[in-house]
Amino acid sequence: MEQRILGNSGLEVSSVGLGTMTWGRDTDIHEARDQFNIFREAGGTLIDTADIYSDGVSEEIVGEFVRDHPEMLVSSKAGTVRAPRKRNTSRAHLLSSLDDSLRRLKRNHIDVWHLHGWDIVTPLEESLAAAQYALDSGKVRYVGVSNFAGWQTATAVANFPIVSAQVEYSLVQRGIEREVVQASLAHGVGIMAWSPLGRGVLTGKYRHNTPADSRAASAHFASFVSPYLSERPRIIVEALCTAADGLGLTPASVALSWLLNNEFVSSALVGARTAAQLRVILADVDVNLPLEIHNALNEVSMPDRGYPEFGWSQS
């Protein structure tokens, strides 16, 4: 698996990172361990979690696995809360959450620590001051932001050495191309793409029905997947599957290859419910798509673009 530099840092991360959102909930510790071993054997070095995943259990499992593997890099996030407020990046909450994360991870530092969303209540200066303290104390090696809009990313990086923007990106969700990509490139921020397989839709498993054991069939993930089961994503999936059949690859491999061919992506964070699913996803992780296939998928999935990001004013 290829290693890439994360933004304007000197940190190398694997081109595919292992997402752990389901660990401790839909994925038990035994399946999680199998996933971890498969990922390491494929050359992966970056594992991503968050303090809110499975109410902290995901971090506990990650900490158990990486304890004997110091070569593994851990990315985590703080700032999303289960409360009406939804985001809390106050100094008090962030630093308390960081200490809790380190305890669960059984580590003295987190390699890349992300602010898990924009907080409309807390001044950004307060959040970044907390991040600076985390850096200065050695509890955090690098700081990133997650789910920030383009202007929010640019504002943060203008005041702080942000190295990572963790955002959703796939053939069925290319919204970051409007401004986040440009802001990241301009300021040396590396992109970690979460849900690069379109919340599972780009595996092709929802083409004809909703499998009973899929996320779309579960009570707590159905609303997460449903936005990508509409007509436009269906057209993209059909084009993807046609390309995959012609190349003798899985739809997941083609979708992942398309994404990683975009040089602004430092790492694609893949998550799987089972070890068998992860093995399929990683089977052809280093495949290079023919240019004509990449361009065809680019065209069929092109997002709406207009003023002021695109058009006559930007020509």
Residue pairs with C-beta under 8 A, 6 or more apart in sequence:
1 14
1 15
1 16
1 42
1 43
1 44
1 285
1 286
2 14
2 15
2 260
2 286
3 12
3 13
3 14
3 15
3 45
4 12
4 13
4 14
4 15
4 190
4 266
4 267
5 11
5 12
5 13
5 190
5 266
6 12
6 13
6 112
6 142
6 163
6 164
6 190
6 192
6 266
6 267
7 162
7 163
7 164
7 184
7 188
7 189
7 190
7 266
8 161
8 163
8 187
8 188
8 189
8 190
9 142
9 163
9 190
11 73
11 111
11 112
11 141
11 142
11 163
12 45
13 45
13 46
13 73
13 190
13 192
13 266
13 267
14 43
14 44
14 45
14 46
14 267
15 260
15 265
15 266
15 267
15 268
15 285
16 42
16 44
16 46
16 256
16 260
16 267
16 268
16 269
16 270
16 282
16 285
17 44
17 46
17 47
17 48
17 75
17 192
17 267
17 268
17 269
17 270
18 35
18 36
18 39
18 44
18 46
18 47
18 48
18 269
18 270
18 271
18 278
19 48
19 194
19 269
19 270
19 271
20 27
20 32
20 47
20 48
20 49
20 53
20 58
20 61
20 62
20 271
21 49
21 50
21 53
21 54
21 58
21 271
22 54
22 271
22 272
22 273
23 29
23 32
23 49
23 53
23 54
23 57
23 58
23 61
23 62
24 32
24 53
24 54
24 55
24 57
24 58
24 60
24 61
25 54
25 57
25 220
26 215
26 218
26 221
26 273
27 35
27 272
27 273
27 274
29 61
29 64
31 273
31 274
31 275
32 61
32 65
33 65
34 275
35 272
35 274
35 275
35 278
36 47
36 65
38 275
38 278
38 279
38 282
39 47
39 278
39 282
40 69
40 72
42 282
42 285
44 282
45 71
45 72
45 73
46 72
46 73
46 75
46 267
46 269
47 62
47 65
47 66
47 72
47 73
47 74
47 75
48 74
48 75
48 76
48 166
48 192
48 194
48 269
49 58
49 59
49 62
49 74
49 75
49 76
49 77
50 58
50 59
50 76
50 77
50 78
50 80
50 114
50 116
51 59
51 76
51 77
51 78
51 80
51 97
51 100
51 101
51 104
51 116
52 77
52 80
52 81
52 82
52 116
53 59
55 82
56 100
56 104
59 76
59 101
59 104
59 105
60 104
60 105
62 74
62 105
63 104
63 105
63 106
63 107
64 106
65 72
66 72
66 74
66 105
66 107
67 106
73 111
73 112
74 105
74 107
74 110
74 111
74 112
75 110
75 111
75 112
75 113
75 114
75 144
75 164
75 166
75 192
76 101
76 105
76 110
76 112
76 113
76 114
77 113
77 114
77 115
77 116
77 146
77 166
78 89
78 93
78 94
78 97
78 98
78 101
78 113
78 114
78 115
78 116
79 87
79 88
79 89
79 93
79 94
79 97
79 115
79 116
79 117
79 119
79 127
80 86
80 87
80 116
80 117
81 87
81 88
81 93
85 121
86 117
87 116
87 117
87 118
87 119
87 120
87 121
88 119
88 121
88 122
89 115
89 116
89 117
89 119
89 122
89 126
89 127
89 130
90 119
90 121
90 122
90 126
90 127
90 130
91 126
91 127
91 129
91 130
91 133
94 115
94 127
94 130
94 131
94 134
95 130
95 133
95 134
98 110
98 113
98 134
98 139
98 140
99 139
101 110
102 108
102 109
102 110
102 139
108 138
108 139
109 138
109 139
109 140
109 141
110 139
110 140
110 141
111 141
111 142
112 141
112 142
112 143
112 144
112 163
112 164
113 131
113 134
113 140
113 142
113 143
113 144
114 143
114 144
114 145
114 146
114 164
114 166
115 127
115 131
115 143
115 144
115 145
115 146
115 148
115 156
116 146
116 147
117 146
117 147
117 148
118 147
118 148
118 149
118 152
119 127
124 155
124 156
124 159
125 159
128 156
128 159
128 160
131 140
131 143
131 160
132 160
134 140
134 143
135 141
135 143
142 163
142 164
143 160
143 161
143 162
143 163
143 164
144 162
144 163
144 164
144 165
144 166
144 189
144 192
145 152
145 153
145 156
145 162
145 164
145 165
145 166
146 165
146 166
146 167
147 166
147 167
147 168
148 156
148 165
148 167
148 180
149 179
149 180
150 176
150 178
150 179
150 180
150 182
150 183
151 179
151 183
153 162
153 165
153 180
153 183
153 184
153 187
153 189
154 183
154 186
154 187
156 162
157 183
157 187
157 188
157 189
158 187
162 187
162 189
163 188
163 189
163 190
164 189
164 190
164 191
164 192
164 266
165 180
165 184
165 189
165 190
165 191
165 192
166 191
166 192
166 194
166 269
167 176
167 180
167 191
167 192
167 193
167 194
168 175
168 176
168 193
168 194
168 195
169 176
169 191
169 193
169 194
169 195
169 196
169 259
169 265
170 193
170 195
170 196
170 197
170 198
170 202
170 255
170 259
171 198
171 202
171 236
171 240
171 255
171 258
171 259
171 297
171 301
172 198
172 201
172 202
172 228
172 232
172 233
172 236
172 237
172 301
173 195
173 198
173 228
174 301
174 302
174 303
175 303
176 191
177 303
178 303
178 305
178 309
178 310
179 309
180 191
181 191
181 264
183 189
184 190
184 191
184 264
185 264
190 264
190 266
190 267
191 264
191 265
191 266
192 266
192 267
192 268
192 269
193 259
193 265
193 267
193 268
193 269
194 269
195 269
195 271
196 202
196 255
196 256
196 259
196 268
196 269
196 270
197 203
197 252
197 255
197 256
197 270
197 281
198 228
198 233
198 255
199 215
199 224
199 225
199 228
200 206
200 214
200 215
200 216
200 225
201 225
201 228
201 229
201 233
201 237
202 236
202 237
202 240
202 251
202 252
202 255
203 250
203 251
203 252
203 277
203 281
204 237
204 240
204 241
204 244
204 250
204 251
204 252
205 211
205 214
206 214
206 216
206 225
206 229
206 237
207 234
207 237
207 238
207 241
210 216
210 217
210 229
211 217
213 273
214 225
215 221
215 222
215 224
215 225
215 273
216 222
216 225
216 226
216 229
235 300
236 297
236 300
236 301
237 251
239 296
239 297
239 300
239 301
240 251
240 254
240 255
240 297
241 251
243 254
243 289
243 293
243 296
243 297
244 250
244 251
244 253
244 254
246 293
247 254
247 289
247 290
247 293
249 284
249 287
250 280
250 283
250 284
252 280
252 281
253 281
253 283
253 284
253 285
253 287
254 289
254 293
254 297
256 268
256 270
256 281
256 285
257 284
257 287
257 288
257 289
258 289
258 294
258 297
258 298
259 265
259 268
260 268
261 288
261 289
261 294
270 278
270 281
270 282
272 278
272 281
289 297
305 311
307 313
308 314
